[in-house]
Amino acid sequence: MTADSRFKSQFAKHMEAYVEDYRLRGLKTNSIMQVLGILDDFIIAEGYDKDYIDKDIFDRWEDSFSDCVYGTRQGRRSLVRGFLMYLKSASNLNGNLNGSKELEHYASG
């Protein structure tokens, strides 16, 4: 994590790498930065300390923006699912099978 990192949770380095991957593919990063920032802030505010995103934290995060319009909720969910696929991939590469299994449900649907 760099000193000027926007992200502060235990997922910061993964979030930064995911945003950088977006940028390198020529995609605009404003939306993904905003949504991951919201997720990052939520993780910190909840005191979540696991090294993977489980069903409970995902559901609570999703509930936290239930007052947003449908399209906004769907967009946020879609962007975070992409990030979860990225985490699942990184988890598999690092042999973290528990984290990988937890993520499988969210990344797929």
C-alpha positions in Angstrom: 0.0 0.0 0.0 1.4 3.4 -0.9 1.4 6.3 1.4 -1.2 8.2 -0.6 -3.4 5.2 -1.1 -7.2 5.9 -1.1 -7.8 2.4 0.4 -7.0 1.6 4.0 -8.5 -1.8 4.8 -6.8 -5.1 4.7 -7.9 -5.4 1.0 -6.1 -2.1 0.0 -3.3 -3.7 -2.0 -5.8 -5.8 -3.9 -8.1 -2.9 -4.5 -5.2 -0.8 -5.8 -4.0 -3.6 -8.1 -7.5 -4.1 -9.4 -7.9 -0.4 -10.2 -4.5 -0.4 -11.9 -5.6 -3.4 -14.0 -8.6 -1.4 -15.0 -6.4 1.5 -16.0 -4.0 -0.6 -18.0 -6.9 -2.0 -20.0 -7.8 1.5 -21.0 -10.9 1.6 -18.8 -12.0 4.7 -16.8 -11.3 4.2 -13.1 -13.6 6.8 -11.5 -16.5 4.4 -10.9 -14.4 1.5 -9.6 -12.4 3.8 -7.3 -15.6 5.2 -5.9 -17.4 1.9 -5.3 -14.3 0.2 -3.9 -13.8 3.2 -1.7 -17.3 2.8 -0.3 -16.6 -0.9 0.3 -13.3 -0.1 1.9 -14.8 2.5 4.2 -17.6 0.0 5.1 -15.1 -2.8 5.9 -13.2 -0.4 8.2 -16.3 1.0 9.9 -17.6 -2.5 10.6 -14.3 -3.6 12.1 -14.1 -6.5 9.7 -10.8 -8.3 10.2 -11.0 -11.4 8.0 -8.7 -11.7 5.0 -11.6 -12.6 2.7 -15.0 -11.1 2.0 -17.7 -13.4 3.4 -21.4 -13.6 2.8 -22.3 -11.6 6.0 -20.1 -8.6 5.2 -21.2 -8.6 1.5 -24.9 -8.7 2.5 -24.5 -6.0 5.1 -22.6 -3.8 2.6 -25.3 -4.3 0.0 -28.0 -3.5 2.6 -26.1 -0.2 3.4 -27.1 1.3 0.1 -30.6 -0.1 -0.2 -32.0 3.4 -0.4 -30.1 4.0 -3.7 -32.0 3.6 -7.0 -32.0 0.2 -8.6 -29.5 1.0 -11.3 -27.0 2.3 -8.8 -27.4 -0.8 -6.6 -26.9 -3.0 -9.6 -23.9 -1.1 -10.8 -22.2 -1.2 -7.4 -23.0 -4.9 -7.1 -21.6 -5.6 -10.5 -18.3 -3.7 -9.9 -17.8 -5.4 -6.6 -18.5 -8.8 -8.1 -15.7 -8.1 -10.6 -13.4 -7.3 -7.6 -14.5 -10.5 -5.9 -13.6 -12.5 -9.0 -10.2 -10.8 -8.8 -9.8 -11.7 -5.1 -11.0 -15.3 -5.8 -8.4 -15.6 -8.5 -5.6 -14.2 -6.2 -6.9 -16.5 -3.4 -6.6 -19.5 -5.6 -3.1 -18.5 -6.6 -2.0 -18.1 -3.0 -3.6 -21.3 -1.8 -6.2 -19.7 0.4 -8.9 -22.2 -0.2 -11.2 -21.0 2.6 -11.3 -17.5 1.2 -11.8 -18.9 -2.3 -14.8 -20.9 -1.3 -16.4 -18.0 0.6 -15.9 -15.8 -2.5 -17.3 -18.3 -5.0 -20.9 -17.6 -4.1 -20.6 -13.8 -4.7 -18.3 -13.9 -7.6 -20.6 -16.1 -9.6 -23.9 -14.6 -9.0 
